[in-house]
Amino acid sequence: MSSATKEDAVTWTHEALKIYTSRDGTSRESFEICKFIKRRFEEKHTGHWGVSLGRCASSYTYYNDNNIKISIDNNEYVMIFQSSPKQT
């Protein structure tokens, strides 16, 4: 993943967390956060993207080296990955 794409990932994750986390910081709308980030990636970058948020140890398949794992708080992570190239 290029450094510019990584910057997008961090920026959009921050924006999504700001929008979809309660004011007191006790709850998050995980699905909406993932949807927000996925939408931004698919608008700007080619291919299909997947996003997951949580404490889980999961496995996923990604295309090329297009993946990033961003640590947020409470041992939670946002994982962003390109699941397939753009279909023509």
Gaussian input, Z-matrix of N, CA and C with variables (Angstrom, degrees):
# hf/3-21g

backbone

0 1
 N
 C     1     B1
 C     2     B2     1     A1
 N     3     B3     2     A2     1     D1
 C     4     B4     3     A3     2     D2
 C     5     B5     4     A4     3     D3
 N     6     B6     5     A5     4     D4
 C     7     B7     6     A6     5     D5
 C     8     B8     7     A7     6     D6
 N     9     B9     8     A8     7     D7
 C    10    B10     9     A9     8     D8
 C    11    B11    10    A10     9     D9
 N    12    B12    11    A11    10    D10
 C    13    B13    12    A12    11    D11
 C    14    B14    13    A13    12    D12
 N    15    B15    14    A14    13    D13
 C    16    B16    15    A15    14    D14
 C    17    B17    16    A16    15    D15
 N    18    B18    17    A17    16    D16
 C    19    B19    18    A18    17    D17
 C    20    B20    19    A19    18    D18
 N    21    B21    20    A20    19    D19
 C    22    B22    21    A21    20    D20
 C    23    B23    22    A22    21    D21
 N    24    B24    23    A23    22    D22
 C    25    B25    24    A24    23    D23
 C    26    B26    25    A25    24    D24
 N    27    B27    26    A26    25    D25
 C    28    B28    27    A27    26    D26
 C    29    B29    28    A28    27    D27
 N    30    B30    29    A29    28    D28
 C    31    B31    30    A30    29    D29
 C    32    B32    31    A31    30    D30
 N    33    B33    32    A32    31    D31
 C    34    B34    33    A33    32    D32
 C    35    B35    34    A34    33    D33
 N    36    B36    35    A35    34    D34
 C    37    B37    36    A36    35    D35
 C    38    B38    37    A37    36    D36
 N    39    B39    38    A38    37    D37
 C    40    B40    39    A39    38    D38
 C    41    B41    40    A40    39    D39
 N    42    B42    41    A41    40    D40
 C    43    B43    42    A42    41    D41
 C    44    B44    43    A43    42    D42
 N    45    B45    44    A44    43    D43
 C    46    B46    45    A45    44    D44
 C    47    B47    46    A46    45    D45
 N    48    B48    47    A47    46    D46
 C    49    B49    48    A48    47    D47
 C    50    B50    49    A49    48    D48
 N    51    B51    50    A50    49    D49
 C    52    B52    51    A51    50    D50
 C    53    B53    52    A52    51    D51
 N    54    B54    53    A53    52    D52
 C    55    B55    54    A54    53    D53
 C    56    B56    55    A55    54    D54
 N    57    B57    56    A56    55    D55
 C    58    B58    57    A57    56    D56
 C    59    B59    58    A58    57    D57
 N    60    B60    59    A59    58    D58
 C    61    B61    60    A60    59    D59
 C    62    B62    61    A61    60    D60
 N    63    B63    62    A62    61    D61
 C    64    B64    63    A63    62    D62
 C    65    B65    64    A64    63    D63
 N    66    B66    65    A65    64    D64
 C    67    B67    66    A66    65    D65
 C    68    B68    67    A67    66    D66
 N    69    B69    68    A68    67    D67
 C    70    B70    69    A69    68    D68
 C    71    B71    70    A70    69    D69
 N    72    B72    71    A71    70    D70
 C    73    B73    72    A72    71    D71
 C    74    B74    73    A73    72    D72
 N    75    B75    74    A74    73    D73
 C    76    B76    75    A75    74    D74
 C    77    B77    76    A76    75    D75
 N    78    B78    77    A77    76    D76
 C    79    B79    78    A78    77    D77
 C    80    B80    79    A79    78    D78
 N    81    B81    80    A80    79    D79
 C    82    B82    81    A81    80    D80
 C    83    B83    82    A82    81    D81
 N    84    B84    83    A83    82    D82
 C    85    B85    84    A84    83    D83
 C    86    B86    85    A85    84    D84
 N    87    B87    86    A86    85    D85
 C    88    B88    87    A87    86    D86
 C    89    B89    88    A88    87    D87
 N    90    B90    89    A89    88    D88
 C    91    B91    90    A90    89    D89
 C    92    B92    91    A91    90    D90
 N    93    B93    92    A92    91    D91
 C    94    B94    93    A93    92    D92
 C    95    B95    94    A94    93    D93
 N    96    B96    95    A95    94    D94
 C    97    B97    96    A96    95    D95
 C    98    B98    97    A97    96    D96
 N    99    B99    98    A98    97    D97
 C   100   B100    99    A99    98    D98
 C   101   B101   100   A100    99    D99
 N   102   B102   101   A101   100   D100
 C   103   B103   102   A102   101   D101
 C   104   B104   103   A103   102   D102
 N   105   B105   104   A104   103   D103
 C   106   B106   105   A105   104   D104
 C   107   B107   106   A106   105   D105
 N   108   B108   107   A107   106   D106
 C   109   B109   108   A108   107   D107
 C   110   B110   109   A109   108   D108
 N   111   B111   110   A110   109   D109
 C   112   B112   111   A111   110   D110
 C   113   B113   112   A112   111   D111
 N   114   B114   113   A113   112   D112
 C   115   B115   114   A114   113   D113
 C   116   B116   115   A115   114   D114
 N   117   B117   116   A116   115   D115
 C   118   B118   117   A117   116   D116
 C   119   B119   118   A118   117   D117
 N   120   B120   119   A119   118   D118
 C   121   B121   120   A120   119   D119
 C   122   B122   121   A121   120   D120
 N   123   B123   122   A122   121   D121
 C   124   B124   123   A123   122   D122
 C   125   B125   124   A124   123   D123
 N   126   B126   125   A125   124   D124
 C   127   B127   126   A126   125   D125
 C   128   B128   127   A127   126   D126
 N   129   B129   128   A128   127   D127
 C   130   B130   129   A129   128   D128
 C   131   B131   130   A130   129   D129
 N   132   B132   131   A131   130   D130
 C   133   B133   132   A132   131   D131
 C   134   B134   133   A133   132   D132
 N   135   B135   134   A134   133   D133
 C   136   B136   135   A135   134   D134
 C   137   B137   136   A136   135   D135
 N   138   B138   137   A137   136   D136
 C   139   B139   138   A138   137   D137
 C   140   B140   139   A139   138   D138
 N   141   B141   140   A140   139   D139
 C   142   B142   141   A141   140   D140
 C   143   B143   142   A142   141   D141
 N   144   B144   143   A143   142   D142
 C   145   B145   144   A144   143   D143
 C   146   B146   145   A145   144   D144
 N   147   B147   146   A146   145   D145
 C   148   B148   147   A147   146   D146
 C   149   B149   148   A148   147   D147
 N   150   B150   149   A149   148   D148
 C   151   B151   150   A150   149   D149
 C   152   B152   151   A151   150   D150
 N   153   B153   152   A152   151   D151
 C   154   B154   153   A153   152   D152
 C   155   B155   154   A154   153   D153
 N   156   B156   155   A155   154   D154
 C   157   B157   156   A156   155   D155
 C   158   B158   157   A157   156   D156
 N   159   B159   158   A158   157   D157
 C   160   B160   159   A159   158   D158
 C   161   B161   160   A160   159   D159
 N   162   B162   161   A161   160   D160
 C   163   B163   162   A162   161   D161
 C   164   B164   163   A163   162   D162
 N   165   B165   164   A164   163   D163
 C   166   B166   165   A165   164   D164
 C   167   B167   166   A166   165   D165
 N   168   B168   167   A167   166   D166
 C   169   B169   168   A168   167   D167
 C   170   B170   169   A169   168   D168
 N   171   B171   170   A170   169   D169
 C   172   B172   171   A171   170   D170
 C   173   B173   172   A172   171   D171
 N   174   B174   173   A173   172   D172
 C   175   B175   174   A174   173   D173
 C   176   B176   175   A175   174   D174
 N   177   B177   176   A176   175   D175
 C   178   B178   177   A177   176   D176
 C   179   B179   178   A178   177   D177
 N   180   B180   179   A179   178   D178
 C   181   B181   180   A180   179   D179
 C   182   B182   181   A181   180   D180
 N   183   B183   182   A182   181   D181
 C   184   B184   183   A183   182   D182
 C   185   B185   184   A184   183   D183
 N   186   B186   185   A185   184   D184
 C   187   B187   186   A186   185   D185
 C   188   B188   187   A187   186   D186
 N   189   B189   188   A188   187   D187
 C   190   B190   189   A189   188   D188
 C   191   B191   190   A190   189   D189
 N   192   B192   191   A191   190   D190
 C   193   B193   192   A192   191   D191
 C   194   B194   193   A193   192   D192
 N   195   B195   194   A194   193   D193
 C   196   B196   195   A195   194   D194
 C   197   B197   196   A196   195   D195
 N   198   B198   197   A197   196   D196
 C   199   B199   198   A198   197   D197
 C   200   B200   199   A199   198   D198
 N   201   B201   200   A200   199   D199
 C   202   B202   201   A201   200   D200
 C   203   B203   202   A202   201   D201
 N   204   B204   203   A203   202   D202
 C   205   B205   204   A204   203   D203
 C   206   B206   205   A205   204   D204
 N   207   B207   206   A206   205   D205
 C   208   B208   207   A207   206   D206
 C   209   B209   208   A208   207   D207
 N   210   B210   209   A209   208   D208
 C   211   B211   210   A210   209   D209
 C   212   B212   211   A211   210   D210
 N   213   B213   212   A212   211   D211
 C   214   B214   213   A213   212   D212
 C   215   B215   214   A214   213   D213
 N   216   B216   215   A215   214   D214
 C   217   B217   216   A216   215   D215
 C   218   B218   217   A217   216   D216
 N   219   B219   218   A218   217   D217
 C   220   B220   219   A219   218   D218
 C   221   B221   220   A220   219   D219
 N   222   B222   221   A221   220   D220
 C   223   B223   222   A222   221   D221
 C   224   B224   223   A223   222   D222
 N   225   B225   224   A224   223   D223
 C   226   B226   225   A225   224   D224
 C   227   B227   226   A226   225   D225
 N   228   B228   227   A227   226   D226
 C   229   B229   228   A228   227   D227
 C   230   B230   229   A229   228   D228
 N   231   B231   230   A230   229   D229
 C   232   B232   231   A231   230   D230
 C   233   B233   232   A232   231   D231
 N   234   B234   233   A233   232   D232
 C   235   B235   234   A234   233   D233
 C   236   B236   235   A235   234   D234
 N   237   B237   236   A236   235   D235
 C   238   B238   237   A237   236   D236
 C   239   B239   238   A238   237   D237
 N   240   B240   239   A239   238   D238
 C   241   B241   240   A240   239   D239
 C   242   B242   241   A241   240   D240
 N   243   B243   242   A242   241   D241
 C   244   B244   243   A243   242   D242
 C   245   B245   244   A244   243   D243
 N   246   B246   245   A245   244   D244
 C   247   B247   246   A246   245   D245
 C   248   B248   247   A247   246   D246
 N   249   B249   248   A248   247   D247
 C   250   B250   249   A249   248   D248
 C   251   B251   250   A250   249   D249
 N   252   B252   251   A251   250   D250
 C   253   B253   252   A252   251   D251
 C   254   B254   253   A253   252   D252
 N   255   B255   254   A254   253   D253
 C   256   B256   255   A255   254   D254
 C   257   B257   256   A256   255   D255
 N   258   B258   257   A257   256   D256
 C   259   B259   258   A258   257   D257
 C   260   B260   259   A259   258   D258
 N   261   B261   260   A260   259   D259
 C   262   B262   261   A261   260   D260
 C   263   B263   262   A262   261   D261

   B1=1.4504
   B2=1.5358
   B3=1.2999
   B4=1.4641
   B5=1.5275
   B6=1.3184
   B7=1.4670
   B8=1.5305
   B9=1.3221
   B10=1.4691
   B11=1.5271
   B12=1.3301
   B13=1.4623
   B14=1.5259
   B15=1.3238
   B16=1.4685
   B17=1.5255
   B18=1.3295
   B19=1.4673
   B20=1.5216
   B21=1.3400
   B22=1.4671
   B23=1.5228
   B24=1.3298
   B25=1.4641
   B26=1.5230
   B27=1.3107
   B28=1.4687
   B29=1.5280
   B30=1.3198
   B31=1.4676
   B32=1.5198
   B33=1.3290
   B34=1.4619
   B35=1.5223
   B36=1.3317
   B37=1.4655
   B38=1.5211
   B39=1.3124
   B40=1.4630
   B41=1.5265
   B42=1.3270
   B43=1.4678
   B44=1.5242
   B45=1.3258
   B46=1.4644
   B47=1.5238
   B48=1.3197
   B49=1.4669
   B50=1.5234
   B51=1.3126
   B52=1.4635
   B53=1.5316
   B54=1.3197
   B55=1.4673
   B56=1.5270
   B57=1.3242
   B58=1.4665
   B59=1.5310
   B60=1.3293
   B61=1.4660
   B62=1.5202
   B63=1.3325
   B64=1.4637
   B65=1.5279
   B66=1.3156
   B67=1.4638
   B68=1.5167
   B69=1.3304
   B70=1.4692
   B71=1.5296
   B72=1.3332
   B73=1.4580
   B74=1.5171
   B75=1.3323
   B76=1.4672
   B77=1.5193
   B78=1.3257
   B79=1.4659
   B80=1.5265
   B81=1.3343
   B82=1.4612
   B83=1.5157
   B84=1.3072
   B85=1.4585
   B86=1.5305
   B87=1.3263
   B88=1.4678
   B89=1.5211
   B90=1.3352
   B91=1.4647
   B92=1.5234
   B93=1.3231
   B94=1.4651
   B95=1.5280
   B96=1.3228
   B97=1.4643
   B98=1.5266
   B99=1.3194
   B100=1.4694
   B101=1.5222
   B102=1.3162
   B103=1.4620
   B104=1.5365
   B105=1.3213
   B106=1.4626
   B107=1.5310
   B108=1.3325
   B109=1.4670
   B110=1.5293
   B111=1.3206
   B112=1.4708
   B113=1.5287
   B114=1.3169
   B115=1.4680
   B116=1.5287
   B117=1.3258
   B118=1.4642
   B119=1.5352
   B120=1.3246
   B121=1.4657
   B122=1.5186
   B123=1.3020
   B124=1.4662
   B125=1.5202
   B126=1.3451
   B127=1.4586
   B128=1.5289
   B129=1.3244
   B130=1.4660
   B131=1.5260
   B132=1.3098
   B133=1.4658
   B134=1.5289
   B135=1.3093
   B136=1.4613
   B137=1.5194
   B138=1.3047
   B139=1.4611
   B140=1.5160
   B141=1.3206
   B142=1.4612
   B143=1.5176
   B144=1.3259
   B145=1.4612
   B146=1.5178
   B147=1.3075
   B148=1.4539
   B149=1.5169
   B150=1.3280
   B151=1.4599
   B152=1.5158
   B153=1.3143
   B154=1.4639
   B155=1.5206
   B156=1.3248
   B157=1.4533
   B158=1.5150
   B159=1.3100
   B160=1.4537
   B161=1.5064
   B162=1.3197
   B163=1.4633
   B164=1.5150
   B165=1.2885
   B166=1.4604
   B167=1.5233
   B168=1.2916
   B169=1.4581
   B170=1.5153
   B171=1.2966
   B172=1.4594
   B173=1.5216
   B174=1.2997
   B175=1.4549
   B176=1.5199
   B177=1.2975
   B178=1.4530
   B179=1.5157
   B180=1.3051
   B181=1.4538
   B182=1.5186
   B183=1.3151
   B184=1.4502
   B185=1.5206
   B186=1.3150
   B187=1.4560
   B188=1.5251
   B189=1.3291
   B190=1.4704
   B191=1.5216
   B192=1.3142
   B193=1.4659
   B194=1.5223
   B195=1.3020
   B196=1.4548
   B197=1.5183
   B198=1.3357
   B199=1.4605
   B200=1.5181
   B201=1.3266
   B202=1.4572
   B203=1.5246
   B204=1.3104
   B205=1.4608
   B206=1.5245
   B207=1.3302
   B208=1.4568
   B209=1.5224
   B210=1.3093
   B211=1.4631
   B212=1.5218
   B213=1.3420
   B214=1.4634
   B215=1.5263
   B216=1.2933
   B217=1.4632
   B218=1.5234
   B219=1.3238
   B220=1.4700
   B221=1.5258
   B222=1.3287
   B223=1.4676
   B224=1.5239
   B225=1.3060
   B226=1.4613
   B227=1.5296
   B228=1.3132
   B229=1.4608
   B230=1.5203
   B231=1.3321
   B232=1.4537
   B233=1.5186
   B234=1.3234
   B235=1.4574
   B236=1.5221
   B237=1.3107
   B238=1.4619
   B239=1.5245
   B240=1.3230
   B241=1.4654
   B242=1.5199
   B243=1.3317
   B244=1.4581
   B245=1.5170
   B246=1.3212
   B247=1.4650
   B248=1.5207
   B249=1.3235
   B250=1.4655
   B251=1.5254
   B252=1.3280
   B253=1.4604
   B254=1.5215
   B255=1.3113
   B256=1.4577
   B257=1.5164
   B258=1.3149
   B259=1.4655
   B260=1.5212
   B261=1.3312
   B262=1.4663
   B263=1.5001
   A1=107.53
   A2=116.39
   A3=120.29
   A4=110.74
   A5=115.72
   A6=119.02
   A7=111.12
   A8=117.68
   A9=120.47
   A10=110.97
   A11=116.92
   A12=121.09
   A13=110.14
   A14=116.97
   A15=120.55
   A16=110.84
   A17=116.47
   A18=120.32
   A19=110.46
   A20=116.84
   A21=120.27
   A22=110.21
   A23=116.82
   A24=121.42
   A25=111.10
   A26=116.51
   A27=120.53
   A28=110.63
   A29=116.87
   A30=121.20
   A31=111.21
   A32=117.12
   A33=120.36
   A34=112.21
   A35=117.00
   A36=119.61
   A37=109.45
   A38=116.90
   A39=121.15
   A40=110.53
   A41=117.27
   A42=121.09
   A43=111.20
   A44=116.39
   A45=120.83
   A46=111.12
   A47=116.91
   A48=120.12
   A49=110.90
   A50=116.47
   A51=121.29
   A52=111.12
   A53=116.36
   A54=121.16
   A55=111.96
   A56=117.54
   A57=121.48
   A58=115.16
   A59=116.97
   A60=121.08
   A61=107.44
   A62=116.62
   A63=120.30
   A64=110.33
   A65=115.79
   A66=120.75
   A67=112.96
   A68=116.11
   A69=118.97
   A70=112.14
   A71=117.23
   A72=121.68
   A73=115.61
   A74=117.04
   A75=119.53
   A76=114.01
   A77=117.65
   A78=118.54
   A79=110.67
   A80=113.77
   A81=121.94
   A82=109.46
   A83=115.23
   A84=121.00
   A85=106.94
   A86=115.73
   A87=121.62
   A88=112.80
   A89=116.45
   A90=119.53
   A91=110.81
   A92=117.28
   A93=121.13
   A94=111.33
   A95=116.96
   A96=121.16
   A97=109.68
   A98=116.17
   A99=120.72
   A100=111.42
   A101=116.38
   A102=121.20
   A103=110.71
   A104=116.92
   A105=122.78
   A106=110.55
   A107=116.37
   A108=121.28
   A109=110.54
   A110=116.95
   A111=121.82
   A112=110.45
   A113=116.35
   A114=121.02
   A115=110.68
   A116=116.46
   A117=119.95
   A118=111.16
   A119=116.40
   A120=119.62
   A121=111.28
   A122=117.79
   A123=119.83
   A124=112.21
   A125=117.77
   A126=120.46
   A127=111.42
   A128=117.30
   A129=120.72
   A130=114.23
   A131=117.26
   A132=121.35
   A133=109.92
   A134=116.85
   A135=120.45
   A136=111.69
   A137=115.11
   A138=121.15
   A139=113.87
   A140=113.43
   A141=121.28
   A142=107.84
   A143=116.04
   A144=121.53
   A145=110.55
   A146=115.13
   A147=121.93
   A148=109.19
   A149=115.82
   A150=121.35
   A151=108.13
   A152=116.70
   A153=119.99
   A154=108.67
   A155=114.93
   A156=121.12
   A157=107.94
   A158=117.05
   A159=119.45
   A160=113.21
   A161=114.08
   A162=121.70
   A163=111.38
   A164=115.99
   A165=120.86
   A166=112.39
   A167=113.53
   A168=120.75
   A169=104.77
   A170=115.90
   A171=119.18
   A172=110.12
   A173=114.45
   A174=119.38
   A175=107.98
   A176=115.36
   A177=120.75
   A178=108.06
   A179=115.97
   A180=121.93
   A181=107.70
   A182=116.14
   A183=118.93
   A184=109.99
   A185=114.71
   A186=123.13
   A187=109.15
   A188=116.63
   A189=122.84
   A190=110.47
   A191=116.66
   A192=121.18
   A193=110.94
   A194=117.19
   A195=121.30
   A196=111.53
   A197=114.90
   A198=119.92
   A199=109.23
   A200=115.05
   A201=121.30
   A202=108.05
   A203=115.57
   A204=122.07
   A205=106.44
   A206=116.45
   A207=122.12
   A208=108.76
   A209=116.23
   A210=121.19
   A211=108.75
   A212=115.48
   A213=118.82
   A214=105.94
   A215=121.02
   A216=119.46
   A217=111.85
   A218=116.56
   A219=122.95
   A220=112.90
   A221=116.37
   A222=121.41
   A223=113.21
   A224=117.17
   A225=121.30
   A226=109.04
   A227=113.92
   A228=120.65
   A229=110.06
   A230=114.71
   A231=121.91
   A232=105.18
   A233=116.05
   A234=121.22
   A235=108.24
   A236=115.59
   A237=122.22
   A238=106.75
   A239=115.80
   A240=118.85
   A241=110.27
   A242=115.15
   A243=120.64
   A244=107.00
   A245=115.80
   A246=119.73
   A247=113.18
   A248=117.61
   A249=120.72
   A250=109.25
   A251=116.78
   A252=119.58
   A253=110.21
   A254=115.48
   A255=120.44
   A256=110.03
   A257=116.11
   A258=121.59
   A259=109.04
   A260=116.61
   A261=119.95
   A262=110.72
   D1=130.43
   D2=-179.08
   D3=-67.19
   D4=161.21
   D5=179.58
   D6=-65.23
   D7=-33.70
   D8=177.73
   D9=-65.82
   D10=-39.37
   D11=178.36
   D12=-68.09
   D13=-38.25
   D14=176.04
   D15=-62.94
   D16=-40.04
   D17=176.92
   D18=-61.73
   D19=-41.98
   D20=175.78
   D21=-58.70
   D22=-44.13
   D23=-178.74
   D24=-58.87
   D25=-46.81
   D26=-179.19
   D27=-66.91
   D28=-44.98
   D29=-179.54
   D30=-60.96
   D31=-49.31
   D32=-177.05
   D33=-70.12
   D34=-32.74
   D35=175.72
   D36=-64.87
   D37=-44.27
   D38=178.52
   D39=-60.73
   D40=-46.05
   D41=178.95
   D42=-59.90
   D43=-46.27
   D44=-178.22
   D45=-63.64
   D46=-42.99
   D47=178.85
   D48=-63.03
   D49=-38.92
   D50=179.17
   D51=-63.83
   D52=-41.15
   D53=-177.87
   D54=-75.13
   D55=-42.49
   D56=-168.68
   D57=-107.48
   D58=19.46
   D59=172.61
   D60=-110.29
   D61=138.15
   D62=-179.42
   D63=-61.06
   D64=156.48
   D65=-178.41
   D66=-56.64
   D67=-38.10
   D68=-178.95
   D69=-84.03
   D70=-1.92
   D71=175.97
   D72=75.87
   D73=11.86
   D74=-176.31
   D75=-90.09
   D76=-13.79
   D77=-179.93
   D78=-146.12
   D79=154.29
   D80=178.54
   D81=-132.99
   D82=150.90
   D83=172.62
   D84=-96.89
   D85=85.14
   D86=-173.03
   D87=-57.01
   D88=-44.56
   D89=-178.79
   D90=-60.73
   D91=-43.75
   D92=-178.97
   D93=-67.11
   D94=-36.80
   D95=177.26
   D96=-61.57
   D97=-48.73
   D98=179.90
   D99=-62.77
   D100=-42.71
   D101=-179.78
   D102=-62.48
   D103=-42.70
   D104=179.00
   D105=-58.99
   D106=-50.23
   D107=-177.86
   D108=-65.14
   D109=-45.13
   D110=179.47
   D111=-58.23
   D112=-45.67
   D113=-179.28
   D114=-60.61
   D115=-44.56
   D116=179.49
   D117=-61.73
   D118=-44.08
   D119=179.98
   D120=-63.87
   D121=-43.30
   D122=-177.39
   D123=-72.71
   D124=-22.09
   D125=175.03
   D126=-75.55
   D127=-36.90
   D128=-173.51
   D129=-100.23
   D130=-36.18
   D131=-174.63
   D132=-112.01
   D133=150.89
   D134=-177.66
   D135=-73.98
   D136=160.57
   D137=175.09
   D138=89.80
   D139=-176.13
   D140=178.92
   D141=-103.86
   D142=137.47
   D143=-175.72
   D144=-121.09
   D145=148.10
   D146=175.36
   D147=-122.29
   D148=148.37
   D149=180.00
   D150=-139.13
   D151=134.29
   D152=173.15
   D153=-133.98
   D154=152.35
   D155=-179.06
   D156=-135.18
   D157=132.84
   D158=176.23
   D159=156.53
   D160=-170.77
   D161=179.69
   D162=-97.96
   D163=-2.12
   D164=-171.23
   D165=-66.68
   D166=151.38
   D167=169.18
   D168=-99.58
   D169=99.04
   D170=-174.36
   D171=-116.27
   D172=167.70
   D173=173.85
   D174=-119.06
   D175=148.30
   D176=179.43
   D177=-152.54
   D178=156.96
   D179=178.87
   D180=-106.31
   D181=131.96
   D182=-179.19
   D183=-128.62
   D184=160.91
   D185=-176.73
   D186=-94.90
   D187=129.25
   D188=-178.96
   D189=54.71
   D190=-140.31
   D191=179.74
   D192=-105.37
   D193=27.38
   D194=-175.56
   D195=-90.56
   D196=78.21
   D197=175.52
   D198=-154.15
   D199=152.50
   D200=178.04
   D201=-150.58
   D202=145.52
   D203=176.97
   D204=-121.83
   D205=116.85
   D206=-176.25
   D207=-108.13
   D208=123.53
   D209=177.90
   D210=-80.08
   D211=128.17
   D212=173.27
   D213=-107.82
   D214=-130.99
   D215=-178.64
   D216=-110.32
   D217=171.71
   D218=178.09
   D219=53.51
   D220=39.18
   D221=-179.82
   D222=58.55
   D223=29.48
   D224=176.16
   D225=-101.51
   D226=152.64
   D227=-178.39
   D228=-134.35
   D229=151.46
   D230=167.90
   D231=-109.49
   D232=122.89
   D233=177.40
   D234=-110.15
   D235=126.13
   D236=-178.84
   D237=-122.59
   D238=130.54
   D239=-177.08
   D240=-150.02
   D241=147.63
   D242=175.14
   D243=-86.82
   D244=117.10
   D245=-175.53
   D246=-85.56
   D247=-24.48
   D248=176.09
   D249=-164.07
   D250=155.84
   D251=178.06
   D252=-71.12
   D253=166.65
   D254=178.45
   D255=-62.46
   D256=132.94
   D257=177.90
   D258=-81.96
   D259=137.02
   D260=179.67
   D261=-109.51

